[in-house]
């Protein structure tokens, strides 16, 4: 038998073995490295077969459940970066030791949609009250990493467009107070211990004084951010820290979605799928922080995303009560069932990644 025939036979046998493993081994439900649910074995129906839907589902299943998938993804990533000298792998860019998803292009329709949602909230709940309403846009890491290596949107234009579309909110630009080192290397989020100056800026613009003296506690658990698994490259983990002091230690926190008291920082969640969920209960729709030792008698309502969850504890130091509302989970139409607006400070605090994909806002 010729060498070419031997090679064909070996490859065919290997392919058949892998297919059989894929077909008969129990399917994984979740990818810990990618933090997402994996496609499950499709169910045959005549309708799905004739429409072509079955073929697409089968392809997704085979891709997600392929044996040694994580190892193969890592091998592909190393080949792309080190052999092909590409700037990205699995749509994650690696630059200056930081992993980052490309935020491009700027979605004008998404900006308009977000602005319309905020305007609807303002008109329904805020305009007939005595609230002071503010807006800050949080840049993602691409703002600091953008350059000739890959496409990136015009962030200055993004900020200008977003603030122009929301004239009913007072803008508090914060991007000049941030730098790349304020963000985790392997994750999308900023580090709480590095944004205390931003908290002071926001508080000052809203007329509140923060004491600003914190004890920073670093957890002895490696933090592999969301980009680590998506990129499938070897990278050193981050360390996750949080800020506290006597005032924050004495705050009480209530989770309205699950109707229970919770901690300002849930250390147990650091061991879960997404350690960043340790801040203010993670992905829940509505939470309040009550502070008996506030530096003012004012209340604050924050409309925000996951970035805001690590900012709210810092701002809560200056308010008797701070409410955070996440309209990715709580539709805007239901806000009035939980919050009565009178004379609070109201802050819309959103990342560019959410605003540029505002379909997630309700």
C-alpha positions in Angstrom: 0.0 0.0 0.0 1.4 3.4 -1.0 2.1 6.1 1.5 -0.7 8.2 0.1 -3.2 5.5 0.7 -1.9 4.8 4.2 -2.3 8.6 5.0 -5.9 8.6 3.6 -6.8 5.5 5.7 -5.3 7.0 8.8 -7.1 10.3 8.4 -10.4 8.5 7.5 -10.2 6.3 10.6 -9.3 9.2 12.8 -12.3 11.2 11.4 -14.7 8.3 11.9 -13.5 7.8 15.5 -13.9 11.4 16.4 -17.4 11.5 14.8 -18.4 8.4 16.8 -17.1 10.0 20.0 -19.0 13.1 19.2 -22.2 11.2 18.6 -22.2 8.8 21.5 -20.5 10.6 24.4 -22.7 12.7 26.8 -23.0 16.2 25.5 -21.5 19.0 27.6 -24.1 21.6 28.5 -21.8 24.5 29.3 -18.4 25.7 28.3 -16.6 27.1 31.4 -13.9 28.6 29.3 -16.2 30.5 27.0 -19.0 31.1 29.6 -21.8 30.0 27.4 -24.2 27.2 26.8 -23.2 24.7 24.2 -25.4 23.4 21.4 -27.3 20.2 22.2 -28.1 17.2 20.0 -30.9 18.3 17.6 -34.2 16.5 17.5 -35.2 15.2 14.1 -38.5 16.4 12.7 -39.6 16.4 9.1 -40.1 20.1 9.1 -36.6 20.9 10.4 -35.2 18.4 7.9 -36.9 19.9 4.9 -36.3 23.5 6.0 -32.6 23.0 6.4 -32.8 23.9 10.1 -31.7 20.5 11.1 -28.5 20.7 9.1 -27.6 24.0 10.8 -28.4 22.7 14.3 -26.3 19.5 13.5 -23.4 21.6 12.4 -23.6 23.8 15.6 -23.8 20.6 17.7 -20.8 19.0 16.0 -18.7 22.2 16.4 -19.6 22.7 20.1 -19.3 19.1 21.1 -16.2 18.2 19.1 -13.8 16.0 21.2 -10.8 17.9 22.7 -12.4 21.1 21.6 -10.6 23.4 24.1 -7.2 21.9 23.2 -7.9 22.4 19.5 -9.0 26.0 20.1 -5.9 26.7 22.0 -3.7 25.2 19.3 -5.5 27.3 16.7 -5.1 30.4 18.7 -1.3 29.8 19.2 -0.9 29.1 15.5 -2.8 32.3 14.5 -0.8 34.5 16.9 2.7 33.0 16.8 2.9 31.5 13.3 0.6 33.6 11.2 1.3 36.7 13.3 -2.3 37.8 13.3 -3.4 40.5 15.7 -6.5 38.5 16.8 -7.6 35.0 17.6 -11.3 33.9 17.9 -12.2 37.6 17.4 -10.2 38.6 20.5 -7.3 40.9 20.0 -4.1 40.5 22.0 -2.1 43.7 22.5 0.3 44.9 25.2 -0.6 41.9 27.3 -4.4 42.7 27.3 -7.1 40.7 25.7 -9.9 42.7 24.1 -12.9 42.2 21.8 -13.0 44.6 18.9 -15.9 47.1 19.2 -16.6 48.0 15.6 -18.3 49.6 13.8 -20.2 52.3 15.7 -23.9 51.4 15.4 -25.8 54.6 14.9 -29.1 52.9 15.2 -28.1 51.3 18.5 -27.1 54.7 19.9 -30.5 56.2 18.8 -32.3 53.2 20.3 -30.5 53.6 23.7 -31.3 57.3 23.7 -34.9 56.7 23.0 -35.2 54.2 25.9 -33.5 56.7 28.2 -35.8 59.4 26.9 -38.8 57.2 27.6 -37.7 56.7 31.2 -37.1 60.4 31.6 -40.5 61.4 30.2 -42.4 58.7 32.2 -40.7 59.0 35.5 -38.4 62.0 35.8 -39.4 65.1 34.0 -42.3 66.0 36.4 -40.2 65.4 39.5 -37.3 67.4 41.1 -34.6 64.9 40.2 -31.2 65.8 38.9 -30.5 63.5 36.0 -26.9 62.7 34.7 -25.3 60.5 32.1 -21.8 59.0 31.9 -20.5 56.7 29.1 -17.9 54.2 30.1 -15.4 53.4 27.4 -14.4 49.8 26.8 -10.8 48.7 26.5 -10.7 49.2 22.8 -10.7 53.0 23.5 -7.2 52.6 24.9 -5.9 49.9 22.6 -7.2 51.1 19.2 -4.6 51.8 16.6 -3.3 50.5 13.3 -3.4 46.8 14.3 -7.2 46.5 14.0 -10.3 48.4 13.2 -11.9 50.4 16.0 -14.7 52.9 16.1 -14.3 56.6 16.6 -14.8 56.8 20.3 -14.8 60.6 20.5 -17.6 60.7 17.9 -19.4 57.9 19.9 -19.3 60.0 23.1 -20.4 63.1 21.3 -23.3 61.3 19.5 -24.5 59.7 22.7 -24.5 62.9 24.7 -26.1 64.8 21.8 -28.9 62.3 21.6 -29.7 62.7 25.3 -30.0 66.5 25.9 -32.4 65.9 28.8 -29.5 64.4 30.8 -26.5 66.3 32.2 -23.3 64.7 30.8 -20.4 63.8 33.1 -17.6 62.7 30.8 -15.2 60.3 32.6 -13.0 58.9 29.8 -10.1 61.3 30.5 -10.0 60.0 34.1 -9.4 56.4 32.9 -6.5 54.5 31.5 -5.8 51.0 30.3 -4.4 49.8 33.6 -7.8 50.5 35.2 -9.1 47.4 33.4 -8.5 43.7 33.9 -6.2 42.2 31.3 -8.4 39.1 30.7 -11.8 40.6 31.2 -14.0 43.4 29.8 -14.6 45.2 33.1 -12.7 47.9 35.0 -11.1 47.3 38.4 -13.0 48.8 41.4 -9.8 49.7 43.2 -8.7 51.8 40.2 -11.8 53.8 39.7 -12.1 55.6 43.0 -11.0 58.8 41.3 -13.9 58.4 38.8 -16.3 57.9 41.8 -15.1 61.1 43.3 -15.6 62.9 39.9 -19.1 61.6 39.6 -20.0 62.4 43.2 -18.5 65.9 42.9 -20.6 66.7 39.8 -23.7 65.4 41.6 -22.9 67.6 44.6 -21.9 64.9 47.0 -18.7 64.4 49.0 -17.1 61.0 49.4 -14.7 60.2 52.2 -12.7 58.1 49.8 -10.5 56.2 52.2 -10.7 52.5 51.5 -9.1 49.3 52.5 -8.4 47.3 49.3 -8.8 43.5 49.8 -7.4 41.2 47.1 -8.9 37.7 46.9 -6.5 34.8 46.8 -8.3 33.3 43.8 -7.1 33.6 40.2 -9.5 35.6 38.0 -9.7 34.3 34.5 -11.9 36.9 32.7 -14.4 36.4 29.9 -11.8 37.1 27.2 -9.5 34.4 28.5 -11.7 31.6 27.5 -12.9 33.3 24.3 -9.3 33.9 23.1 -8.1 30.4 24.1 -4.6 31.6 24.7 -2.2 31.1 27.6 -2.4 34.2 29.7 -1.7 35.0 33.4 -4.9 35.4 35.4 -5.9 38.7 36.9 -6.4 39.3 40.7 -9.8 40.5 41.7 -10.0 43.1 44.5 -12.7 45.1 46.2 -12.8 48.3 48.3 -14.3 48.6 51.8 -14.3 50.6 54.9 -16.3 51.0 58.1 -19.1 52.8 56.3 -19.5 50.3 53.6 -19.3 47.4 56.1 -22.4 48.8 57.8 -24.5 49.2 54.7 -27.4 46.9 54.1 -28.2 45.6 50.7 -31.5 44.2 49.4 -32.1 42.2 46.2 -35.7 42.9 45.0 -35.6 40.4 42.3 -35.1 37.5 44.7 -36.7 39.3 47.7 -33.8 38.9 50.1 -30.9 40.7 51.8 -27.5 40.2 50.2 -24.0 41.3 50.7 -22.4 44.3 49.1 -19.7 41.8 47.9 -20.5 38.1 47.6 -17.1 36.4 48.0 -18.6 33.0 47.2 -19.4 34.1 43.6 -15.7 34.5 43.0 -15.6 30.7 42.8 -18.4 30.6 40.2 -18.6 30.9 36.5 -18.2 34.7 36.5 -16.2 36.1 39.5 -17.2 39.6 38.6 -20.7 38.8 39.8 -19.4 39.3 43.3 -20.2 43.0 43.0 -23.7 43.9 44.2 -25.4 40.6 43.5 -24.3 40.1 39.9 -26.9 40.1 37.2 -30.0 41.0 39.0 -32.6 43.6 38.0 -33.0 45.8 41.1 -31.0 46.3 44.3 -30.8 48.9 47.0 -28.0 49.9 49.3 -29.0 51.7 52.6 -26.2 53.7 54.3 -26.9 54.9 57.9 -23.6 56.8 57.9 -24.0 58.7 54.6 -22.1 62.0 54.0 -25.4 63.5 52.8 -29.2 63.1 53.2 -29.6 62.5 49.5 -30.7 59.4 47.5 -29.3 58.1 44.3 -30.8 56.0 41.5 -28.4 54.4 39.1 -29.5 53.0 35.7 -26.5 50.8 34.7 -24.9 47.6 33.4 -22.4 45.3 34.9 -19.7 48.0 35.0 -22.0 50.1 37.3 -22.1 47.3 39.8 -18.6 47.9 41.0 -19.1 51.7 40.9 -22.3 51.8 43.0 -20.7 50.7 46.3 -18.2 53.6 46.0 -21.0 56.1 45.3 -23.2 54.6 48.0 -20.9 56.0 50.6 -22.3 59.5 49.9 -26.0 58.7 49.9 -28.5 57.5 52.5 -30.1 55.1 49.9 -28.7 54.0 46.5 -30.9 52.1 44.1 -29.5 50.3 41.0 -31.8 49.4 38.2 -30.6 47.1 35.3 -33.0 47.5 32.4 -31.5 44.6 30.7 -33.5 42.5 33.1 -36.2 44.8 34.4 -38.3 46.3 31.6 -38.6 50.1 31.8 -42.4 49.9 31.9 -42.2 48.3 35.4 -39.8 50.7 37.1 -42.7 52.6 38.7 -43.7 49.5 40.6 -40.6 49.7 42.6 -39.3 53.3 42.6 -41.0 56.6 43.2 -39.0 59.5 41.8 -39.1 62.8 43.7 -35.8 64.6 44.4 -33.1 62.0 43.9 -30.0 62.2 41.9 -30.3 59.9 38.9 -27.3 58.6 37.0 -27.3 56.7 33.8 -24.0 54.8 33.7 -23.4 52.6 30.7 -20.5 51.1 28.9 -19.9 51.6 25.2 -20.3 47.9 24.6 -23.9 47.9 25.9 -24.8 51.2 24.2 -23.4 50.0 20.9 -25.5 46.8 21.3 -28.6 48.4 22.9 -30.9 45.6 21.8 -30.2 44.2 25.3 -32.0 47.2 26.9 -35.7 46.9 27.6 
